[in-house]
Amino acid sequence: MPRNLIETLNGEGKVFEGKEFVADVSYVARVYQNYSETRLLNGGMTRTKIGEDVEIQINPFSSIGFLLGKCLTLQMSDGRKQDFFPVSSNGECRATGGMH
């Protein structure tokens, strides 16, 4: 599935598990627009937007590593929030849903 990077956010934020504060962290969040490509009868191609994906990198990961697999919320410096799951010991996280 084709996708384009449409926004990169980085800064200092706060991680919560539910309403409970977990840690102050640094983050990089990359927002990608996903597309579906369709071949037209005239041989051309058209793209249709089908959603967005967010990739998150958290540092220091040690501050949340003990919560691997738990649903957490990152409150970013611009006020937006993103729910995510820590998935690896190198700070990679899987975002769930969209930013709110």
N, C-alpha and C positions, 0 to 999 in steps of 0.2 A: 504494500500500500504506500503510495507516494505521500510525502509530507514535507512541509517547509517550516523552518524555525521562524516564528513570528515575534517572539519576545524573550529576552533574557533578563531575569531579575536577580539581583544579589544584594546582600546586606546582612544586618544583624537582626535576629528575630528571637521569638520565644516559642518553646515547644510545650504543649499541654497534652495530658492524657485525660480526656474528658474535661473537667473544669480544674484539674489539678496541675499546677505548674511543674514542669520537669526540668528544663534547662534553658539557659541562654546559649544561642548557637549562631554561627555564620552559615549562610546558605547561598546556593546558586540554584535557581529554578529556571528551566528552559521550557517554553510553551511552543508546541508544534501544532500546526494545522494539518489535519489528515484529509486526503482527497481520494475520490474514486474516479478512475479514468474510464471513459467510454468512447469507443470508436464510432464515428458518425458514418452515415451511408455514403457521404462524399469522400470518405477516406481520412478525414480529419479526426482530431481528438478533442474531447471536452472534459473538463474537470468539474466535479461537484464536491463541495465541502461536506464532509461527513463527521466532523467532530474534532476535538482537540485532545492532545495528550500533554501531560506535564511530567518532566523528569526533575527530580530534586537530589541535590548533593548536600549533606549536612556535615559540618565540622564544628567542634571535635565530635566525631562519631561516638567516642567513648562516653559522652554525656547521655546518649540515648541507646547505646548498644545493648544494654541489659533488657531493653524492651522490644527486641527483634520479634516481628510478627504481630505486634500490638498496633491498634489503630490510634494514631497520634494526630495532633493538629499543629501546623506551623503558622504562627502569627507573624507575618512579614512586616518589615519596617514601614511599608506604605499603607498598612492597615488591612490588607487582604489576608485571607486565611486559606490554607490548603490542607486537607486531610491526606494522610499518607501512612505507609507501613515501612519501617526500616527492613531492608531485605538482605544486606550484606555487611560484612565487617569493614568495608572500605568507605562507608558513608552513603552508599546508594540507597535510594528510597523509591518506592512505587506510590505514585499519587493515586488517589481515588476521587472520583467525581471532579467537578470543576472548582475553580477558585471562587471563594465567596467573601 
